Amino acid sequence: MQLRSIGGRSVSAIGLGGMPMSIEGRPDRERSIATIHAALDAGVTLIDTADAYHQFADEVGHNEELIAEALRSYGGDTSGVLVATKGGHLRPGDGSWTKDGRPEYLKEAAKASAKRLGVDAIGLYQFHRPDPNVPYGDSVGAIRDLLDEGVIELAGISNANPDQIREANDILGGRLVSVQNQFSPRFRSSLPELELCAELGIAFLPWSPLGGISLARSGELGAEYSAFQEIADAHGVSPFRVTLAWELALAPVVVPIPGASRPESITDSAQASELMLTADEVARLSAA
Ligand SMILES: NC(=O)c1ccc[n+]([C@@H]2O[C@H](COP(=O)([O-])OP(=O)(O)OC[C@H]3O[C@@H](n4cnc5c(N)ncnc54)[C@H](OP(=O)(O)O)[C@@H]3O)[C@@H](O)[C@H]2O)c1
């Protein structure tokens, strides 16, 4: 497994996104634990979660608890695994996603996440999404306080534009280590943020890197983006692997976090780290 860095911590170049194991369409607990264990077996040392990855109102932190349980029950050494969680999004239980970026809320949410994860300090805490009702600087100020107080070890943001990335990094005194934005063959409008992260040396974590759960599960990724299927066929691998290898090739700061709810998915995705595309292939995929 190729390694990359988030805030000086070495992590696998391919992470695991935990969301499909906890929202609508999720599998049973046993399959989820097997999926997380398969990721660890494949050398994955970055797991992305959020307190909002749950379905019903009374199960906040469903995914965080699942990950904590899987790490506890894994037979091998998990001390090198970075669990990245997030706060600032909520799920009231009716299928919607709401926002709360108030500093006092974020501080309480982070402490609750640490408790569920069973850690003294959260490895990487990311502000999930800007709240239009709260000045961005106030929300990020809470993340800075959490860092200063030792509740979190590393600070990141998500769903941020270039101005917000610069503002957050200023407020954090240059300690912003990651930006998590949507990026895939289907959704490329975060390319300016990816490039800014590459310039600033900040990790860029593409979310829904395979185009999202529905597209990925439909098996239509290769049909919708034929260049990805053609290059996959040429290498004898899945279009999922080619997609992740393409993202890795865009900049050394990129660390995709493909979601999975089956062991087979993450076992295949993890091998993207070993798939070396030629410069011509990368250019063709970028233009596709
Ligand atoms: N910051 C944010 O606002 C935000 C928003 C959305 C997501 N995220 C994060 O980003 C992660 C990834 O996004 P996502 O889960 O929405 O979408 P995704 O990674 O684009 O797609 C996930 C789906 O792809 C399938 N898959 C993955 N690898 C595969 C492979 N090699 N072969 C076949 N199928 C494969 C999985 O199917 P199976 O379920 O069948 O295994 C999974 O459900 C999430 O889990 C979450 O951690 C963050």
The ligand as a MOL file (V3000), in Angstrom:
LIG
                    3D

  0  0  0     0  0            999 V3000
M  V30 BEGIN CTAB
M  V30 COUNTS 48 52 0 0 0
M  V30 BEGIN ATOM
M  V30 1 N -17.8620 15.4020 3.6820 0
M  V30 2 C -19.0130 15.1410 3.1410 0
M  V30 3 O -19.9110 16.0030 3.0630 0
M  V30 4 C -19.2610 13.7670 2.5990 0
M  V30 5 C -20.3950 13.5070 1.8130 0
M  V30 6 C -20.5570 12.2090 1.3070 0
M  V30 7 C -19.6250 11.2260 1.6060 0
M  V30 8 N -18.5460 11.5170 2.4010 0 CHG=1
M  V30 9 C -17.5340 10.4830 2.7240 0
M  V30 10 O -16.9920 9.9820 1.5310 0
M  V30 11 C -17.1060 8.5690 1.5350 0
M  V30 12 C -17.2470 8.0380 0.1310 0
M  V30 13 O -18.3950 8.5630 -0.4980 0
M  V30 14 P -19.6790 7.6750 -0.7960 0
M  V30 15 O -19.6720 6.4800 0.0650 0
M  V30 16 O -20.8300 8.5990 -0.7440 0 CHG=-1
M  V30 17 O -19.5350 7.3100 -2.3470 0
M  V30 18 P -18.4630 6.5040 -3.2260 0
M  V30 19 O -17.2420 6.2470 -2.4470 0
M  V30 20 O -18.3460 7.2480 -4.4910 0
M  V30 21 O -19.2440 5.1600 -3.5200 0
M  V30 22 C -19.4490 4.2500 -2.4810 0
M  V30 23 C -20.0110 2.9610 -3.0370 0
M  V30 24 O -19.1180 2.4550 -3.9930 0
M  V30 25 C -19.1510 1.0550 -3.9850 0
M  V30 26 N -17.7590 0.6240 -4.2200 0
M  V30 27 C -16.6510 1.1380 -3.6420 0
M  V30 28 N -15.5460 0.5530 -4.1330 0
M  V30 29 C -15.9660 -0.3740 -5.0170 0
M  V30 30 C -15.2940 -1.3100 -5.8510 0
M  V30 31 N -13.9490 -1.3550 -5.8800 0
M  V30 32 N -16.0440 -2.1170 -6.6350 0
M  V30 33 C -17.3900 -2.0370 -6.6220 0
M  V30 34 N -18.0990 -1.1470 -5.8570 0
M  V30 35 C -17.3790 -0.3310 -5.0720 0
M  V30 36 C -19.6010 0.6220 -2.6160 0
M  V30 37 O -20.5570 -0.3870 -2.7920 0
M  V30 38 P -20.9800 -1.4040 -1.6410 0
M  V30 39 O -21.7860 -0.5690 -0.6800 0
M  V30 40 O -21.7580 -2.4210 -2.3520 0
M  V30 41 O -19.7280 -1.9030 -0.9880 0
M  V30 42 C -20.1120 1.8930 -1.9740 0
M  V30 43 O -21.4250 1.8210 -1.5020 0
M  V30 44 C -18.3230 8.2970 2.4190 0
M  V30 45 O -18.3710 6.9730 2.8450 0
M  V30 46 C -18.0850 9.2910 3.4980 0
M  V30 47 O -17.1150 8.7890 4.4170 0
M  V30 48 C -18.3550 12.7570 2.8830 0
M  V30 END ATOM
M  V30 BEGIN BOND
M  V30 1 1 1 2
M  V30 2 2 2 3
M  V30 3 1 2 4
M  V30 4 1 4 5
M  V30 5 2 4 48
M  V30 6 2 5 6
M  V30 7 1 6 7
M  V30 8 2 7 8
M  V30 9 1 8 9
M  V30 10 1 8 48
M  V30 11 1 9 10
M  V30 12 1 9 46
M  V30 13 1 10 11
M  V30 14 1 11 12
M  V30 15 1 11 44
M  V30 16 1 12 13
M  V30 17 1 13 14
M  V30 18 2 14 15
M  V30 19 1 14 16
M  V30 20 1 14 17
M  V30 21 1 17 18
M  V30 22 2 18 19
M  V30 23 1 18 20
M  V30 24 1 18 21
M  V30 25 1 21 22
M  V30 26 1 22 23
M  V30 27 1 23 24
M  V30 28 1 23 42
M  V30 29 1 24 25
M  V30 30 1 25 26
M  V30 31 1 25 36
M  V30 32 1 26 27
M  V30 33 1 26 35
M  V30 34 2 27 28
M  V30 35 1 28 29
M  V30 36 1 29 30
M  V30 37 2 29 35
M  V30 38 1 30 31
M  V30 39 2 30 32
M  V30 40 1 32 33
M  V30 41 2 33 34
M  V30 42 1 34 35
M  V30 43 1 36 37
M  V30 44 1 36 42
M  V30 45 1 37 38
M  V30 46 2 38 39
M  V30 47 1 38 40
M  V30 48 1 38 41
M  V30 49 1 42 43
M  V30 50 1 44 45
M  V30 51 1 44 46
M  V30 52 1 46 47
M  V30 END BOND
M  V30 END CTAB
M  END
